[in-house]
Amino acid sequence: IVMAVALGLVVDDTGHLIMRYQNFRQTGSDPREAIDLTLRAHWSPVIIATLVICIGFSVLNFAPLVPFHSFSRTLSATMAFAVLGDLVLMPPLLIHFDRSKPKGVEA
C-alpha cells in the first residue's frame, strides 16, 4: 500500500515536469533550453509539494500503532528519492531520449 501511494504522488510531479518540457519543445526550444526553462519554472513547486506531503505524513509518527510509523517513514524516504530523481536524473534522460524536432525545423 505504501508504494502505491508513494508512486501515485511521485508520478504527479514527474508528469507535470514532462508536460512543461513538452510545451517548451513545441514552442521551438532545443532540448537543453527546454530543460533549463522547465527546471527554472518548476523546481520550487516540486520541492515545496514534496515537503508538504512529507510533513503531512510525518504526523503519523505520533500514532500509537507501529505500521503508521513505517508508512510515514517509507513514504517520506520514497518522496525524497523521487524528487532527487525528478530534478537530477530526469533532465539528462529527457535530453538523451528526445528525438523530436522543434516546431519550424525541417528534417
One Martini backbone bead per residue (centre of mass of N, CA, C, O) as a GRO file, in nm:
protein
  107
    1ILE     BB    1   0.057   0.063  -0.020
    2VAL     BB    2   0.290   0.260  -0.003
    3MET     BB    3   0.383   0.244  -0.302
    4ALA     BB    4   0.119   0.338  -0.429
    5VAL     BB    5   0.113   0.617  -0.302
    6ALA     BB    6   0.395   0.714  -0.383
    7LEU     BB    7   0.364   0.677  -0.690
    8GLY     BB    8   0.130   0.873  -0.726
    9LEU     BB    9   0.290   1.126  -0.629
   10VAL     BB   10   0.534   1.107  -0.822
   11VAL     BB   11   0.387   1.112  -1.099
   12ASP     BB   12   0.281   1.395  -1.076
   13ASP     BB   13   0.549   1.554  -1.092
   14THR     BB   14   0.657   1.423  -1.349
   15GLY     BB   15   0.423   1.502  -1.536
   16HIS     BB   16   0.458   1.808  -1.513
   17LEU     BB   17   0.747   1.822  -1.624
   18ILE     BB   18   0.696   1.688  -1.900
   19MET     BB   19   0.479   1.884  -2.002
   20ARG     BB   20   0.654   2.138  -1.993
   21TYR     BB   21   0.871   2.037  -2.181
   22GLN     BB   22   0.685   1.996  -2.427
   23ASN     BB   23   0.596   2.289  -2.450
   24PHE     BB   24   0.880   2.404  -2.509
   25ARG     BB   25   0.933   2.229  -2.760
   26GLN     BB   26   0.679   2.334  -2.928
   27THR     BB   27   0.801   2.643  -2.926
   28GLY     BB   28   1.132   2.579  -3.016
   29SER     BB   29   1.303   2.446  -2.817
   30ASP     BB   30   1.564   2.308  -2.712
   31PRO     BB   31   1.635   2.068  -2.490
   32ARG     BB   32   1.815   2.239  -2.296
   33GLU     BB   33   1.625   2.483  -2.279
   34ALA     BB   34   1.373   2.330  -2.181
   35ILE     BB   35   1.497   2.231  -1.917
   36ASP     BB   36   1.573   2.502  -1.800
   37LEU     BB   37   1.283   2.621  -1.799
   38THR     BB   38   1.150   2.398  -1.633
   39LEU     BB   39   1.327   2.419  -1.374
   40ARG     BB   40   1.276   2.718  -1.318
   41ALA     BB   41   0.957   2.679  -1.286
   42HIS     BB   42   0.955   2.375  -1.099
   43TRP     BB   43   1.140   2.328  -0.851
   44SER     BB   44   0.982   2.461  -0.620
   45PRO     BB   45   0.703   2.313  -0.630
   46VAL     BB   46   0.819   2.028  -0.595
   47ILE     BB   47   0.953   2.070  -0.319
   48ILE     BB   48   0.711   2.179  -0.164
   49ALA     BB   49   0.521   1.940  -0.208
   50THR     BB   50   0.704   1.731  -0.076
   51LEU     BB   51   0.723   1.864   0.204
   52VAL     BB   52   0.422   1.865   0.266
   53ILE     BB   53   0.382   1.562   0.251
   54CYS     BB   54   0.593   1.482   0.465
   55ILE     BB   55   0.471   1.648   0.695
   56GLY     BB   56   0.188   1.526   0.690
   57PHE     BB   57   0.292   1.223   0.739
   58SER     BB   58   0.453   1.275   1.013
   59VAL     BB   59   0.208   1.255   1.205
   60LEU     BB   60   0.216   0.934   1.217
   61ASN     BB   61   0.449   0.919   1.436
   62PHE     BB   62   0.219   0.970   1.678
   63ALA     BB   63   0.111   0.707   1.655
   64PRO     BB   64   0.046   0.400   1.823
   65LEU     BB   65   0.111   0.258   1.553
   66VAL     BB   66   0.366   0.115   1.374
   67PRO     BB   67   0.260   0.114   1.076
   68PHE     BB   68   0.246   0.425   1.061
   69HIS     BB   69   0.546   0.477   1.084
   70SER     BB   70   0.634   0.318   0.837
   71PHE     BB   71   0.468   0.470   0.632
   72SER     BB   72   0.589   0.752   0.677
   73ARG     BB   73   0.892   0.683   0.625
   74THR     BB   74   0.866   0.553   0.348
   75LEU     BB   75   0.730   0.788   0.204
   76SER     BB   76   0.946   1.003   0.259
   77ALA     BB   77   1.182   0.857   0.122
   78THR     BB   78   1.053   0.827  -0.156
   79MET     BB   79   1.009   1.131  -0.207
   80ALA     BB   80   1.306   1.216  -0.190
   81PHE     BB   81   1.408   1.037  -0.425
   82ALA     BB   82   1.211   1.146  -0.640
   83VAL     BB   83   1.304   1.442  -0.645
   84LEU     BB   84   1.588   1.374  -0.733
   85GLY     BB   85   1.508   1.235  -0.996
   86ASP     BB   86   1.357   1.476  -1.123
   87LEU     BB   87   1.610   1.695  -1.092
   88VAL     BB   88   1.862   1.497  -1.189
   89LEU     BB   89   1.778   1.252  -1.390
   90MET     BB   90   1.559   1.348  -1.598
   91PRO     BB   91   1.699   1.563  -1.779
   92PRO     BB   92   1.911   1.378  -1.926
   93LEU     BB   93   1.698   1.179  -2.032
   94LEU     BB   94   1.537   1.374  -2.207
   95ILE     BB   95   1.769   1.461  -2.387
   96HIS     BB   96   1.855   1.177  -2.489
   97PHE     BB   97   1.542   1.081  -2.588
   98ASP     BB   98   1.510   1.325  -2.773
   99ARG     BB   99   1.380   1.312  -3.125
  100SER     BB  100   1.254   1.569  -3.168
  101LYS     BB  101   1.151   1.843  -3.344
  102PRO     BB  102   1.123   2.152  -3.360
  103LYS     BB  103   0.932   2.391  -3.442
  104GLY     BB  104   1.029   2.478  -3.780
  105VAL     BB  105   1.205   2.228  -3.839
  106GLU     BB  106   1.372   2.067  -4.071
  107ALA     BB  107   1.471   1.735  -4.173
   0.00000   0.00000   0.00000
